[in-house]
Amino acid sequence: MEKSERVMIFIDGSNLYHSLKALFHRTDIDIGKFCNKLLEKRPLVRIYYYNARVGIKEEPERYRDQAKFFNSVAQIPYLELRLGHLVYNHWPNVPPLEKGVDVQLATDMITHSYKNNYDTAVLVAGDNDFVGAVQAVKDVGKHVEIALFGKESSSMQLRRVADKIIAVNARFMKGCWKN
């Protein structure tokens, strides 16, 4: 692939957070450095970071930590923060449900492909729900790379539909942590 291809990065923040926590037992990622590694020196169009805001009255401490994190992420050049929300039913016995995040990510990825805003989409997610969106983007003639955490057996449907898999392992993460 030629180096002039335009790249957009779409990050499922919840997947990123939980994957980092599970695999590396840390979450202090430098999103800017991580995205630069995903770009492989190709020109960046924009980064979209999706997540759901924690409830202030349900989880005040997590809310403050998350707000600090979102503020730092929002400082990254060419990054758009897209926030859904959490629905707290039967809290704290049942964890909250994330609403509006995956659909927003899939919609943005497809919309930008039809508008010809990028040549390659890099999706940082592990949810098989994105398979249809990835196929739709490929059907428009765009390339889709998927950054996946964990074992080769994870997200088999995403692996099959992707043009390229980026294995996010300890070697890849070297230099992507905050100091």
FENKA-V369560 format. One record per residue. N is the residue number from 0. RES is the residue in one small letter. SS is DSSP state (h for helix, s for strand, l for the rest). PSI is psi in degrees with one decimal (none if undefined). Layout:
BEGIN
N & RES & SS & PSI
N & RES & SS & PSI
END
This chain:
BEGIN
0 & m & l & 135.5
1 & e & l & 152.8
2 & k & l & -8.1
3 & s & l & 1.1
4 & e & l & 136.6
5 & r & l & 134.2
6 & v & s & 136.6
7 & m & s & 138.9
8 & i & s & 130.0
9 & f & s & 115.5
10 & i & s & 121.6
11 & d & s & 98.7
12 & g & h & -37.1
13 & s & h & -43.7
14 & n & h & -42.9
15 & l & h & -50.2
16 & y & h & -51.9
17 & h & h & -33.8
18 & s & h & -44.6
19 & l & h & -44.9
20 & k & h & -45.2
21 & a & h & -42.9
22 & l & h & -37.0
23 & f & h & -5.8
24 & h & l & 32.8
25 & r & l & 156.1
26 & t & l & 10.1
27 & d & l & 59.3
28 & i & s & 144.8
29 & d & l & 101.8
30 & i & h & -39.1
31 & g & h & -48.0
32 & k & h & -39.6
33 & f & h & -47.0
34 & c & h & -37.6
35 & n & h & -37.3
36 & k & h & -39.5
37 & l & h & -33.2
38 & l & h & -30.9
39 & e & l & 47.0
40 & k & l & 9.3
41 & r & l & 155.6
42 & p & l & 132.9
43 & l & s & 133.6
44 & v & s & -54.2
45 & r & s & 154.9
46 & i & s & 131.5
47 & y & s & 125.0
48 & y & s & 120.1
49 & y & s & 137.5
50 & n & s & 178.3
51 & a & s & 134.6
52 & r & s & 132.3
53 & v & l & 147.0
54 & g & l & 129.9
55 & i & l & -37.9
56 & k & l & -26.8
57 & e & l & -42.4
58 & e & l & 70.4
59 & p & h & -38.5
60 & e & h & -46.4
61 & r & h & -35.8
62 & y & h & -47.0
63 & r & h & -45.7
64 & d & h & -43.5
65 & q & h & -40.4
66 & a & h & -41.4
67 & k & h & -44.7
68 & f & h & -47.6
69 & f & h & -38.9
70 & n & h & -40.5
71 & s & h & -38.7
72 & v & h & -40.2
73 & a & h & -17.4
74 & q & l & -12.5
75 & i & l & 127.4
76 & p & l & 140.0
77 & y & l & 21.6
78 & l & s & 132.4
79 & e & s & 128.6
80 & l & s & 122.8
81 & r & s & 116.2
82 & l & s & 128.8
83 & g & s & -152.1
84 & h & s & 165.0
85 & l & s & 139.9
86 & v & s & 121.5
87 & y & l & 94.6
88 & n & l & 128.4
89 & h & l & 31.5
90 & w & l & 142.8
91 & p & l & 9.3
92 & n & l & -29.6
93 & v & l & 130.0
94 & p & l & 152.1
95 & p & l & 156.5
96 & l & s & 135.6
97 & e & s & 131.6
98 & k & s & 135.3
99 & g & l & 2.4
100 & v & h & -56.2
101 & d & h & -40.1
102 & v & h & -41.5
103 & q & h & -44.6
104 & l & h & -49.8
105 & a & h & -42.2
106 & t & h & -46.5
107 & d & h & -43.6
108 & m & h & -43.2
109 & i & h & -46.4
110 & t & h & -47.5
111 & h & h & -29.9
112 & s & h & -43.0
113 & y & h & -30.6
114 & k & l & -0.1
115 & n & l & 37.9
116 & n & l & -10.9
117 & y & l & 162.8
118 & d & l & -37.4
119 & t & s & 131.6
120 & a & s & 133.9
121 & v & s & 116.7
122 & l & s & 123.0
123 & v & s & 94.0
124 & a & l & 162.2
125 & g & l & 11.6
126 & d & l & 122.8
127 & n & h & -12.9
128 & d & h & -18.7
129 & f & h & -4.5
130 & v & h & -46.1
131 & g & h & -41.9
132 & a & h & -42.4
133 & v & h & -44.2
134 & q & h & -40.3
135 & a & h & -41.5
136 & v & h & -42.6
137 & k & h & -36.1
138 & d & h & -20.0
139 & v & l & -5.8
140 & g & l & 11.9
141 & k & l & 159.7
142 & h & s & 146.9
143 & v & s & 121.3
144 & e & s & 138.9
145 & i & s & 122.7
146 & a & s & 114.5
147 & l & s & 141.4
148 & f & s & 150.2
149 & g & l & -161.7
150 & k & l & 157.4
151 & e & l & -18.8
152 & s & l & -5.1
153 & s & l & 145.5
154 & s & l & 56.2
155 & m & h & -39.1
156 & q & h & -41.4
157 & l & h & -41.5
158 & r & h & -41.6
159 & r & h & -37.2
160 & v & h & -21.1
161 & a & l & 148.1
162 & d & l & -33.1
163 & k & s & 139.5
164 & i & s & 132.4
165 & i & s & 113.5
166 & a & s & 113.7
167 & v & s & 97.4
168 & n & l & -173.4
169 & a & h & -38.7
170 & r & h & -43.3
171 & f & h & -39.6
172 & m & h & -11.4
173 & k & l & 124.0
174 & g & l & 1.6
175 & c & l & 1.5
176 & w & s & 154.4
177 & k & l & 147.6
178 & n & l & none
END
